[in-house]
Amino acid sequence: MNKKWGLSLALFLIIIILLAIFKPWYVLDETEQGVILQLGKPLKTVTESGLHFKLPYPLQNVRKFEKRILEYDSPPEEVITKDKKTLVTDSYVRWRIKDPLLFLQTVVTETGAIQRIDDVVYSELRTEIGKVDLFQLVSELRKEVMANVTKNASLKAQGFGVEIVDVRIKRADLPKQNEEAVFQRMKAERERQAKQYRSEGEEEATKIRAEADKEKALILAEAHKQAQIIRGEGEARALKIYAETYAQDPEFFSFLKTLELYEKSFTEGDTLILTPESRVLRYLKGQDQKTP
């Protein structure tokens, strides 16, 4: 009985050892995908995570690859813009393995893929940056340029089972020997534009001032005209009132006018020489003289 149990245990251990050696199963993590190799040749792709079975080794084995998005930080490279400015660009690429079987058949490893990606992305960067001026690249068209680079690079990368998710420029610098010259040209261009804007502003200000002076002159002329009309109407009305008053009582009107004359003429320190018969003195004599 003991001998029988010993043989069973030995057989069980042998089976366990064989299973451990030949491994007719494999496990894929959530972040992994694999390719089944049969006698060293790629057979099929497995993307679902979990426990899977295969033929024992060495008939079949599994090559595992990352399913997550990977990053590659490329070294600085020189590119030339449309206006012949040289830039040293430092970019990075986010990519992932989309077709593990094709990936294994073409580039084999991530290192091989990075070399191909670097060539493709640099080629597209040179092409797209060569279509725009430096000022456009660093301001208004940067996003559009990088979108085109990502799209075109991803199309080329499909040939080796890779998808380019995103390409970004971290930094773009001028070569040391060109920095000062480019800076001076940019400064001169900004000064020229500033001078042009000031000139246009002065011209517009002159037009506005001339228009304002013209409008002011028209307003003053119209106001003077209205003032003359009103003054003339007032004087005419005053003369009419004087005439009507004089017609009602000529003697009283003459008396008022004489008093006004006294007030204006007889001031302190002044000397007025008149004859006794002067009509000016008629009211000072206390006589009610009427002279024709």
C-alpha positions as CSV (number, residue, x, y, z in Angstrom):
1,M,0.0,0.0,0.0
2,N,2.8,2.4,0.9
3,K,4.6,1.4,-2.3
4,K,1.5,2.2,-4.4
5,W,1.1,5.7,-2.7
6,G,4.8,6.3,-3.3
7,L,4.4,5.6,-7.0
8,S,1.3,7.9,-7.2
9,L,3.2,10.7,-5.5
10,A,6.2,10.3,-7.8
11,L,3.9,10.3,-10.8
12,F,2.2,13.5,-9.6
13,L,5.5,15.2,-9.0
14,I,6.7,14.2,-12.5
15,I,3.6,15.6,-14.0
16,I,4.0,18.9,-12.0
17,I,7.6,19.2,-13.1
18,L,6.7,18.5,-16.8
19,L,4.0,21.1,-16.6
20,A,6.4,23.6,-15.1
21,I,8.9,22.9,-17.8
22,F,6.7,22.9,-20.8
23,K,4.0,25.4,-19.5
24,P,0.9,24.7,-21.7
25,W,-0.6,27.9,-20.4
26,Y,0.2,31.6,-20.1
27,V,-1.3,34.7,-18.4
28,L,-1.7,38.1,-19.9
29,D,-2.0,41.2,-17.6
30,E,-4.4,44.1,-18.4
31,T,-1.5,46.1,-19.7
32,E,-0.2,43.3,-21.9
33,Q,-0.8,41.7,-25.3
34,G,0.9,38.8,-26.8
35,V,1.9,36.9,-30.0
36,I,1.9,33.1,-30.1
37,L,5.0,31.7,-31.7
38,Q,4.9,28.2,-33.2
39,L,8.4,26.7,-33.7
40,G,9.7,30.3,-33.7
41,K,7.3,31.7,-36.3
42,P,4.6,34.2,-35.4
43,L,1.2,32.5,-35.5
44,K,-1.5,34.8,-34.0
45,T,-2.2,37.8,-31.7
46,V,-3.8,37.6,-28.3
47,T,-5.1,40.8,-26.8
48,E,-7.5,39.6,-24.1
49,S,-6.1,39.5,-20.6
50,G,-6.4,36.4,-18.3
51,L,-5.4,32.8,-18.4
52,H,-4.8,31.2,-21.9
53,F,-3.7,27.8,-23.1
54,K,-1.2,26.8,-25.8
55,L,0.8,23.8,-27.0
56,P,3.7,22.9,-24.7
57,Y,7.1,24.5,-25.1
58,P,9.0,24.3,-27.4
59,L,6.1,23.8,-29.9
60,Q,4.6,27.1,-28.9
61,N,5.7,30.0,-26.7
62,V,4.5,33.6,-26.1
63,R,6.1,37.0,-26.7
64,K,4.4,39.7,-24.6
65,F,4.2,43.4,-25.5
66,E,3.0,46.5,-23.8
67,K,-0.6,47.5,-24.5
68,R,-0.3,51.0,-22.8
69,I,0.8,54.2,-24.4
70,L,4.6,54.6,-24.4
71,E,6.7,57.7,-24.6
72,Y,9.9,58.5,-26.5
73,D,11.9,61.6,-25.8
74,S,13.8,62.3,-29.0
75,P,17.2,64.1,-29.0
76,P,17.4,67.7,-30.2
77,E,17.5,68.0,-34.0
78,E,18.0,70.9,-36.4
79,V,15.2,71.9,-38.7
80,I,14.8,74.8,-41.2
81,T,11.7,76.9,-41.5
82,K,10.2,78.3,-44.7
83,D,11.9,81.7,-44.2
84,K,15.3,79.9,-43.8
85,K,15.6,80.1,-40.1
86,T,17.4,77.2,-38.4
87,L,15.7,75.8,-35.2
88,V,16.9,73.2,-32.7
89,T,13.8,71.3,-31.7
90,D,13.4,69.0,-28.7
91,S,10.3,66.9,-29.2
92,Y,8.7,63.8,-27.6
93,V,6.4,61.1,-29.1
94,R,3.6,59.2,-27.5
95,W,3.0,55.9,-29.2
96,R,1.6,52.4,-28.7
97,I,1.8,48.9,-30.3
98,K,-1.4,48.5,-32.3
99,D,-0.6,45.3,-34.2
100,P,1.7,43.0,-32.1
101,L,2.1,40.4,-34.9
102,L,3.1,43.0,-37.5
103,F,5.3,44.7,-34.9
104,L,7.1,41.5,-34.2
105,Q,7.6,40.7,-37.9
106,T,9.0,44.1,-38.7
107,V,10.8,45.9,-35.8
108,V,10.9,42.9,-33.3
109,T,11.6,45.0,-30.2
110,E,10.7,48.4,-28.7
111,T,14.2,49.5,-29.3
112,G,13.9,48.8,-33.0
113,A,10.5,50.5,-33.0
114,I,12.0,53.7,-31.4
115,Q,14.6,53.9,-34.1
116,R,12.0,53.7,-36.8
117,I,9.7,56.2,-35.0
118,D,12.6,58.6,-34.6
119,D,13.3,58.6,-38.3
120,V,9.6,59.0,-39.3
121,V,8.9,61.8,-36.8
122,Y,12.0,63.7,-37.7
123,S,11.2,63.4,-41.4
124,E,7.7,64.8,-40.9
125,L,8.9,67.6,-38.6
126,R,11.3,68.8,-41.3
127,T,8.6,68.6,-43.9
128,E,5.9,70.4,-42.0
129,I,8.1,73.1,-40.3
130,G,9.6,73.8,-43.7
131,K,6.2,74.9,-44.9
132,V,5.8,77.8,-42.3
133,D,7.7,80.8,-41.2
134,L,9.4,81.0,-37.8
135,F,6.9,83.6,-36.5
136,Q,4.0,81.4,-37.5
137,L,5.5,78.3,-36.0
138,V,6.0,79.9,-32.5
139,S,2.6,81.6,-32.5
140,E,-0.5,80.9,-34.6
141,L,0.3,77.7,-36.5
142,R,2.1,75.6,-34.0
143,K,-0.9,73.4,-33.0
144,E,-1.8,72.9,-36.7
145,V,1.8,71.9,-37.6
146,M,2.0,69.4,-34.8
147,A,-1.4,67.9,-35.7
148,N,-0.1,67.3,-39.3
149,V,3.1,65.8,-38.0
150,T,1.2,63.4,-35.8
151,K,-1.3,62.4,-38.5
152,N,1.4,61.8,-41.2
153,A,3.8,60.0,-38.9
154,S,1.0,57.7,-37.6
155,L,0.1,56.7,-41.2
156,K,3.8,55.7,-41.9
157,A,4.1,53.9,-38.6
158,Q,1.2,51.7,-39.4
159,G,3.6,49.7,-41.6
160,F,5.3,48.3,-38.6
161,G,2.3,47.9,-36.3
162,V,2.6,51.1,-34.4
163,E,0.2,54.0,-33.8
164,I,1.6,57.5,-33.2
165,V,-0.8,59.1,-30.6
166,D,0.8,62.5,-30.3
167,V,3.9,64.5,-31.2
168,R,4.9,67.6,-29.3
169,I,7.7,70.1,-29.4
170,K,9.0,70.7,-25.8
171,R,11.4,73.4,-26.8
172,A,12.5,75.2,-30.0
173,D,15.7,77.2,-29.8
174,L,17.9,79.1,-32.3
175,P,21.4,77.8,-32.8
176,K,23.8,79.9,-30.7
177,Q,25.6,81.3,-33.7
178,N,22.3,82.6,-35.1
179,E,20.6,83.9,-32.0
180,E,22.0,87.5,-32.1
181,A,21.5,88.0,-35.8
182,V,17.9,86.8,-35.7
183,F,17.2,88.9,-32.6
184,Q,18.5,92.0,-34.3
185,R,16.4,91.3,-37.4
186,M,13.3,90.7,-35.2
187,K,14.0,93.9,-33.3
188,A,14.4,95.9,-36.5
189,E,11.1,94.5,-37.9
190,R,9.2,95.4,-34.7
191,E,10.6,98.9,-34.7
192,R,9.6,99.3,-38.4
193,Q,6.1,98.1,-37.5
194,A,5.9,100.5,-34.5
195,K,7.0,103.4,-36.6
196,Q,4.4,102.6,-39.2
197,Y,1.7,102.3,-36.6
198,R,2.7,105.7,-35.1
199,S,2.7,107.3,-38.5
200,E,-0.8,106.0,-39.3
201,G,-2.0,107.1,-35.8
202,E,-0.7,110.6,-36.3
203,E,-2.3,110.8,-39.7
204,E,-5.6,109.7,-38.3
205,A,-5.3,112.1,-35.4
206,T,-4.7,115.0,-37.8
207,K,-7.8,114.1,-39.8
208,I,-9.9,113.9,-36.6
209,R,-8.5,117.3,-35.4
210,A,-9.2,118.9,-38.7
211,E,-12.8,117.6,-38.7
212,A,-13.3,118.8,-35.2
213,D,-12.0,122.3,-36.0
214,K,-14.3,122.4,-39.1
215,E,-17.3,121.4,-37.0
216,K,-16.3,123.9,-34.3
217,A,-16.1,126.7,-36.9
218,L,-19.5,125.8,-38.3
219,I,-21.1,125.7,-34.8
220,L,-19.6,129.1,-33.9
221,A,-20.7,130.6,-37.2
222,E,-24.2,129.3,-36.7
223,A,-24.3,130.5,-33.0
224,H,-23.1,134.0,-34.1
225,K,-25.8,134.1,-36.8
226,Q,-28.5,133.2,-34.3
227,A,-27.1,135.7,-31.8
228,Q,-27.3,138.5,-34.4
229,I,-30.8,137.5,-35.3
230,I,-31.9,137.5,-31.7
231,R,-30.1,140.7,-30.9
232,G,-31.7,142.4,-34.0
233,E,-35.1,141.2,-33.0
234,G,-34.6,142.4,-29.4
235,E,-33.4,145.8,-30.6
236,A,-36.4,146.1,-32.9
237,R,-38.8,145.2,-30.1
238,A,-37.1,147.7,-27.8
239,L,-37.4,150.4,-30.3
240,K,-41.1,149.5,-30.8
241,I,-41.7,149.7,-27.1
242,Y,-39.9,153.0,-26.9
243,A,-41.9,154.3,-29.7
244,E,-45.2,153.2,-28.2
245,T,-44.2,154.6,-24.8
246,Y,-43.2,157.9,-26.3
247,A,-46.5,158.1,-28.2
248,Q,-48.5,157.6,-24.9
249,D,-46.8,160.4,-22.9
250,P,-44.0,162.3,-24.7
251,E,-43.4,164.6,-21.8
252,F,-42.8,161.8,-19.3
253,F,-40.6,160.0,-21.8
254,S,-38.5,163.2,-22.2
255,F,-38.3,163.5,-18.4
256,L,-36.8,160.0,-18.1
257,K,-34.3,160.5,-20.8
258,T,-33.2,163.8,-19.2
259,L,-32.7,162.0,-15.9
260,E,-30.6,159.4,-17.6
261,L,-28.6,162.2,-19.2
262,Y,-28.0,163.8,-15.8
263,E,-26.9,160.5,-14.3
264,K,-24.3,160.0,-17.1
265,S,-23.1,163.6,-17.3
266,F,-23.1,165.0,-13.8
267,T,-20.4,162.9,-12.1
268,E,-18.1,164.0,-9.3
269,G,-15.1,166.0,-10.5
270,D,-16.5,166.7,-13.9
271,T,-17.3,170.2,-15.2
272,L,-20.2,170.8,-17.6
273,I,-20.6,174.3,-19.2
274,L,-24.1,175.1,-20.5
275,T,-26.1,178.3,-21.3
276,P,-29.1,179.2,-19.2
277,E,-31.3,178.6,-22.1
278,S,-30.2,175.0,-22.6
279,R,-33.0,172.5,-22.6
280,V,-30.9,170.2,-20.4
281,L,-31.4,172.6,-17.5
282,R,-35.1,172.9,-17.8
283,Y,-36.0,170.4,-15.1
284,L,-33.3,171.8,-12.7
285,K,-34.8,175.3,-12.8
286,G,-38.1,174.0,-11.5
287,Q,-39.9,175.4,-14.4
288,D,-42.2,173.5,-16.6
289,Q,-41.0,174.9,-19.8
290,K,-42.0,173.5,-23.1
291,T,-39.8,174.3,-25.9
292,P,-40.7,173.4,-29.5
